């Protein structure tokens, strides 16, 4: 049997040899007709991305073995294949003006309209993509081995539902077949009509109608005003180029050219309306993917997630407009639009059942989700003949409509061979999160903290929080001669500085309650004393600080003892999100041998303490490209901010073979 890394290398070698043997120079094949009205573009590649470090298992706190940091799942060793991505994009563009003017078919009717149509054309784009890692990758991805191990190690908790609550509902076991089927459905292959639109001009108006991409803003890699189209992160997160992650929307886009007005020149207005239900978190990254965020790769039977997308109606439509103009030597734009961000709003629910005192039952009462119950004698296997069990916690993910308002400025500095660009954006009602609202031990049990308690003492849900933020970026692009490194070509240097401030954010504070928080009335106690069933000894369990701004991603999970029963890794401690975050990016690239050899270096630095280095080399021999890059993601612990640290254990080297016409 070939090992996984040997299979990956053989795939790359065989693909390269096949291309060399059967390649012949393109004979002007881009135009498909003699007049050049129909044009075809093709871009396709296959890659092998190999991990260069072992993913983290989660490190237990030496001062408290009941706390462990969140792990990447499934575990994967250094040298294992992490991605074998196949990508093909075929673009067809057809200029219909000559056909219309010649009066061919029904297009001749357009010549009788009271207004003149010109530049009539349409575009079609097919995109197919997939990942072979789930078929011939290492066993942690190509088989159900890790799912079975997880099911054996984490059976349904016997203290949820009966016998502790005779009228409650048991926790469902892992349904390995369903989870694995979902992974393959979302991650193995995707084939779609990616874009399909019609273009036309009428006077000073330009219209594009259909499924399309629309990008506003001046940033690279990270987005401010460029939040119109959702992003698909299911195939590799931010390591996949931004243009490959954008998801097209069904929209009508219009431009009106105004001209000059006083000191303003080249004025045009642009607007759009999109009636589409696509959002970035659907389908999302499936359980078992090598690119899932910490604690989100492994399936869970503690929490059942519901994803609700917008409707394809006018009431849920996205839309907005901008005006673009030149003033002096600068280009300005003012924009305002409604959109849906890639991060959903999350609201956590527990059972609505009431006890004898008309209080909400504790979440360990359970919920009947009509899911299979544990098989008698083997609780790790689902019993499909008994569909009366569920998960004790529900997480509902929704897409609040966010208002984005902003201004961009771009101008050249000829004396420095540079271009300066900036954006200032205000986000209204973007999703926000606090520890207390995502933690059922806090809002439901309510026995540890005094913050936001109901009169009944328990609540059956956390809050759905929305907050505003101020965002800014300043970027500089420069062409610089460094002749001792490259006497024939300049170096292109691009750097960006991002800043984000969350308005009215929860205060920064420690992860766990301390005496100061107790004195301020935020926490009820510093720790909880309880008997550990496994040792029989009384021990103290830390209490998470409820009043923290967080990301909905686990940092820690506490083995908490409730009424003498251990809940393994059930109480979550989420990653802190600072009210103010800073990010710096840098790109340096040049070319040798008339553009055939192209080295580059990319650098991200999140001031919270996370760094990404990516040296790369691309060799171009038209129509082929061969690229190799090494992504090093470094952070001491998981942090909020830009989210760069969330893939800190995914260092990898990528080999990519590409064909472009």
DATA-V846820 format. One record per residue. N is the residue number from 1. SS is DSSP state (~ for helix, > for strand, _ for the rest). PSI is psi as a letter, one per 40 degrees, with the letter a starting at -180 (none if undefined). OMEGA is omega in whole degrees, -180 to 180 (999 if undefined). Layout:
# DATA-V846820
[[N SS PSI OMEGA] [N SS PSI OMEGA]]
This chain:
# DATA-V846820
[[1 _ h 174] [2 _ h 174] [3 _ i -172] [4 ~ d -178] [5 ~ d 176] [6 ~ d 177] [7 ~ d -180] [8 ~ d -179] [9 ~ d 178] [10 ~ d 178] [11 ~ d 179] [12 ~ d -178] [13 ~ d -179] [14 ~ d 179] [15 ~ d -180] [16 ~ d 180] [17 ~ d 179] [18 ~ d -179] [19 ~ d -179] [20 ~ d -177] [21 ~ d -172] [22 ~ e -178] [23 _ i 168] [24 _ i -174] [25 _ i 179] [26 _ h -177] [27 _ g 180] [28 _ f -171] [29 _ e -177] [30 _ d 174] [31 > h -178] [32 _ e 177] [33 _ i -173] [34 _ d -180] [35 _ e 180] [36 _ e 179] [37 _ d -179] [38 > h -178] [39 > i -178] [40 > h 174] [41 > h -179] [42 > h 171] [43 > h 180] [44 > i 177] [45 > i 171] [46 > i -180] [47 > i 169] [48 > h 179] [49 > h -172] [50 > h 179] [51 > h 179] [52 _ e 172] [53 _ i 180] [54 _ h 178] [55 _ i -174] [56 _ h 178] [57 _ e -170] [58 _ h -175] [59 _ h -179] [60 > i 178] [61 > h -178] [62 _ d 179] [63 _ e -179] [64 > g -178] [65 > e 176] [66 > e -179] [67 > h 176] [68 > i 178] [69 > i -176] [70 _ i -175] [71 _ i 170] [72 _ h -178] [73 _ h -2] [74 _ i 178] [75 _ i -178] [76 _ h -176] [77 _ i 174] [78 _ i -177] [79 _ e 179] [80 _ i 177] [81 > h 179] [82 > e 180] [83 > h 173] [84 _ g -170] [85 > h 173] [86 > h -175] [87 > h 176] [88 > h 178] [89 > h -179] [90 > h -176] [91 > h 178] [92 > h 176] [93 > h -175] [94 > h 176] [95 > h -175] [96 _ e -175] [97 ~ d -179] [98 ~ d 178] [99 ~ d 180] [100 ~ d -178] [101 ~ d 178] [102 _ e 176] [103 _ f -179] [104 _ h 174] [105 ~ a -177] [106 ~ e 179] [107 ~ e 178] [108 ~ d 180] [109 ~ d -180] [110 ~ d 180] [111 ~ e -179] [112 ~ e 180] [113 _ i 180] [114 _ e 177] [115 _ i -174] [116 _ h 175] [117 > h 177] [118 > i -179] [119 > f 178] [120 > h -180] [121 > i 174] [122 > i 178] [123 > h 177] [124 > h 178] [125 > h 173] [126 > h 175] [127 > h 173] [128 > h -180] [129 > i -180] [130 > i -179] [131 > h -179] [132 _ e -176] [133 ~ d -178] [134 ~ e 177] [135 ~ d -177] [136 ~ e 177] [137 _ a 177] [138 _ i -170] [139 ~ d -179] [140 ~ e 179] [141 ~ d -175] [142 ~ e 179] [143 _ i 178] [144 _ e -175] [145 ~ d -177] [146 ~ d 177] [147 ~ d 180] [148 ~ d 178] [149 ~ d 179] [150 ~ d 180] [151 ~ d 179] [152 ~ d -176] [153 ~ d -175] [154 _ g 178] [155 _ i 177] [156 _ h -178] [157 _ h -177] [158 _ e -178] [159 _ e 173] [160 _ h -177] [161 _ a 179] [162 _ i 1] [163 _ e -179] [164 _ d 176] [165 _ g -176] [166 _ d -180] [167 _ e -178] [168 _ a -175] [169 _ h -179] [170 _ i 176] [171 > h 180] [172 _ i 174] [173 _ i 176] [174 _ h 175] [175 _ g -171] [176 ~ d -178] [177 ~ d -178] [178 ~ d -178] [179 ~ d -180] [180 ~ d 177] [181 ~ d 179] [182 ~ d 178] [183 ~ d -178] [184 ~ d -180] [185 ~ d -176] [186 ~ d -170] [187 ~ e -173] [188 _ d -174] [189 > i 176] [190 > h -178] [191 > h -174] [192 > i 167] [193 > h -168] [194 > d 177] [195 > i 176] [196 > h -174] [197 > i 178] [198 > h 179] [199 > i 172] [200 > i 174] [201 > h 176] [202 > h -177] [203 _ b 179] [204 _ e 180] [205 > i 170] [206 > h -179] [207 > i 169] [208 > h -176] [209 > h 177] [210 > a -180] [211 > h -170] [212 > i 174] [213 _ i 178] [214 _ h -176] [215 _ h 171] [216 _ i 177] [217 _ i -172] [218 _ e -174] [219 _ i 173] [220 _ i 174] [221 _ d 179] [222 _ i -168] [223 _ i 168] [224 _ c 178] [225 _ e -180] [226 _ g 179] [227 _ f -178] [228 _ d 179] [229 _ h 175] [230 _ i 178] [231 > i 176] [232 _ h -177] [233 _ e -171] [234 _ e -176] [235 _ f 176] [236 _ e 176] [237 ~ a -174] [238 ~ e 175] [239 ~ e 174] [240 _ h -178] [241 _ i -177] [242 ~ d -178] [243 ~ d 178] [244 ~ e -178] [245 ~ e -180] [246 > i -180] [247 _ h -178] [248 _ i 179] [249 > i 173] [250 > h -174] [251 > i 169] [252 > h -179] [253 > h -179] [254 > i 174] [255 > i 175] [256 > h 180] [257 > h -177] [258 > d -177] [259 > b -176] [260 > i 177] [261 > h -179] [262 _ b 180] [263 _ e -179] [264 > h -180] [265 > i 178] [266 > f -179] [267 > h 169] [268 > i 178] [269 > i 179] [270 > h 178] [271 > i 179] [272 > i 169] [273 > h -178] [274 > h 175] [275 _ g -173] [276 _ i -178] [277 _ e -178] [278 _ h 175] [279 _ i -173] [280 _ d -176] [281 _ e 175] [282 _ h 8] [283 _ e -179] [284 _ a -180] [285 _ h -176] [286 _ i 174] [287 _ h -179] [288 _ e 178] [289 _ i 176] [290 _ e -177] [291 _ e 176] [292 _ i 178] [293 _ i 179] [294 _ h 179] [295 _ e -179] [296 _ e 178] [297 _ d -179] [298 _ h 173] [299 _ i 180] [300 _ i 171] [301 _ e 173] [302 _ d -173] [303 > h 175] [304 > h -176] [305 > i 175] [306 > h 180] [307 > h -177] [308 _ h -178] [309 _ i 179] [310 _ i 177] [311 _ i 175] [312 _ g -178] [313 _ i 178] [314 ~ d -178] [315 ~ d 178] [316 ~ e -175] [317 _ i 170] [318 > i 178] [319 > i 179] [320 > a -178] [321 > i 176] [322 > i 173] [323 > h -178] [324 > h -179] [325 > i 175] [326 > h 177] [327 > h -173] [328 _ b -179] [329 _ e -176] [330 > i 173] [331 > h -179] [332 > i 169] [333 > i 175] [334 > h -173] [335 > i 171] [336 > h 179] [337 > i 177] [338 > h -178] [339 > a 175] [340 > h -179] [341 _ i -178] [342 _ d 178] [343 _ h -178] [344 _ i 165] [345 > h -176] [346 > h 175] [347 > h -175] [348 > h -179] [349 > i 170] [350 _ a -177] [351 _ i 175] [352 _ e 179] [353 _ i 180] [354 > i 176] [355 _ a -176] [356 _ d 178] [357 _ e -179] [358 _ f 173] [359 _ i 175] [360 > h 179] [361 _ i 172] [362 _ i -176] [363 ~ d 179] [364 ~ e 170] [365 ~ d 178] [366 _ i 179] [367 _ h 176] [368 _ h 179] [369 _ e -177] [370 _ f 176] [371 > i -177] [372 _ i 177] [373 > i 176] [374 > i 177] [375 > h 177] [376 _ h -179] [377 _ e 178] [378 > g -174] [379 > e 179] [380 > e -179] [381 > h 177] [382 > h 177] [383 > h -175] [384 _ e 176] [385 _ e 180] [386 _ g -175] [387 _ g -177] [388 _ f 178] [389 > i -178] [390 > a 178] [391 _ i -177] [392 _ e -175] [393 > h 174] [394 > h 175] [395 > h -177] [396 > h 180] [397 > h -179] [398 > i -177] [399 _ g 175] [400 _ i 179] [401 > h -174] [402 > h 174] [403 > h 179] [404 > h 178] [405 > h -179] [406 > i 180] [407 > i 175] [408 > i 178] [409 > h 177] [410 > h 175] [411 > i -177] [412 > i 171] [413 > g -171] [414 ~ d -177] [415 ~ e 179] [416 ~ e -178] [417 _ f -172] [418 > i 173] [419 > h 178] [420 > h -179] [421 > i -179] [422 > i 175] [423 > i 171] [424 > h -174] [425 > i 176] [426 > h 178] [427 > h 179] [428 > h 176] [429 > f 172] [430 > i -178] [431 > i 180] [432 > i -172] [433 _ i 172] [434 > i -178] [435 ~ d -174] [436 ~ d -176] [437 ~ e 178] [438 ~ e -173] [439 _ h -179] [440 ~ d 174] [441 ~ d 180] [442 ~ c -172] [443 ~ d -178] [444 ~ d 179] [445 ~ d 173] [446 _ e -175] [447 _ e -175] [448 _ d -175] [449 > i 178] [450 _ e -176] [451 _ h 170] [452 _ f 178] [453 _ i 175] [454 _ i 179] [455 _ d -180] [456 _ e 178] [457 _ d -180] [458 _ i 174] [459 _ i 179] [460 _ e 177] [461 > i 170] [462 _ i -179] [463 _ i 172] [464 _ h -171] [465 > h 173] [466 > h 179] [467 > i 178] [468 > i 177] [469 > i 175] [470 > h -174] [471 > i -178] [472 > i 173] [473 > i 174] [474 > h -179] [475 > i 178] [476 > h 176] [477 > h -175] [478 > h 169] [479 > h -172] [480 > h 173] [481 _ h 169] [482 _ g -165] [483 _ d 180] [484 _ e 174] [485 _ d -179] [486 _ h -177] [487 _ e -173] [488 _ d -177] [489 _ i 176] [490 _ i 171] [491 > h 175] [492 > h -178] [493 > h 180] [494 > h 179] [495 > i -179] [496 > i 175] [497 > h -178] [498 > i 175] [499 > h 178] [500 > h 176] [501 > h 177] [502 > h -179] [503 _ i 178] [504 _ f 179] [505 _ i 174] [506 _ i -176] [507 _ i 172] [508 _ i -179] [509 _ i -180] [510 _ i 178] [511 _ d -174] [512 > i -178] [513 _ i 173] [514 _ a -175] [515 ~ d 178] [516 ~ d 179] [517 ~ d 175] [518 ~ d -180] [519 ~ d 180] [520 _ e 178] [521 _ e 179] [522 _ d 178] [523 > i 177] [524 _ d -180] [525 _ i 179] [526 _ d -178] [527 > i 178] [528 > h 178] [529 > h -180] [530 > i 179] [531 > h 177] [532 _ h -178] [533 _ d -175] [534 _ d -179] [535 _ e -177] [536 _ e -178] [537 _ i 175] [538 > h 180] [539 > i 180] [540 > h 178] [541 > h -180] [542 > i 179] [543 _ h 180] [544 > i 175] [545 _ h -175] [546 _ e -170] [547 _ f -179] [548 _ i 169] [549 > h -173] [550 > i 163] [551 > i 180] [552 > f -179] [553 > h -178] [554 > h 164] [555 > d 179] [556 > i 171] [557 > h -173] [558 > h 171] [559 > g -172] [560 > i -179] [561 > h -178] [562 > h -178] [563 _ f 176] [564 _ e -180] [565 > h -176] [566 > h 173] [567 > h -175] [568 > h 174] [569 > f -175] [570 > d -177] [571 > h -175] [572 > i 168] [573 > h -170] [574 > i -180] [575 > h -180] [576 > i 177] [577 _ h -178] [578 _ i 176] [579 _ d 179] [580 > h 179] [581 > i -175] [582 > h -180] [583 > h 178] [584 > h 176] [585 > i 180] [586 > h 174] [587 > h 177] [588 > h 180] [589 > i 176] [590 _ a -180] [591 _ i 178] [592 > i 175] [593 _ f 177] [594 _ f 175] [595 _ e -179] [596 _ d -178] [597 > h -172] [598 > g 174] [599 > i 178] [600 > i 178] [601 > h 178] [602 > i -176] [603 > h 172] [604 > h 174] [605 > h 173] [606 > h -175] [607 _ e 173] [608 _ e 177] [609 _ f 178] [610 > i -175] [611 > i 172] [612 > h 172] [613 > h 178] [614 > g 169] [615 > i -176] [616 > i 176] [617 > h 178] [618 > h 177] [619 > h -175] [620 > h 172] [621 > g -169] [622 _ h 9] [623 _ f -174] [624 > i 172] [625 > h 170] [626 > h -176] [627 > i 173] [628 > h 176] [629 > i -178] [630 > h -178] [631 > h 178] [632 > h -178] [633 > h -169] [634 > h 173] [635 > i -179] [636 _ d 177] [637 _ i 176] [638 _ h -178] [639 _ i 175] [640 _ b -179] [641 _ b -176] [642 _ e -178] [643 _ e -179] [644 ~ d -176] [645 ~ e -174] [646 ~ e 175] [647 ~ f -171] [648 _ e 179] [649 _ f -177] [650 _ f 176] [651 _ h -176] [652 > i 172] [653 > h -177] [654 > h 171] [655 > h -176] [656 > h 177] [657 > h -168] [658 > i 176] [659 > h -175] [660 > h 169] [661 _ none 999]]
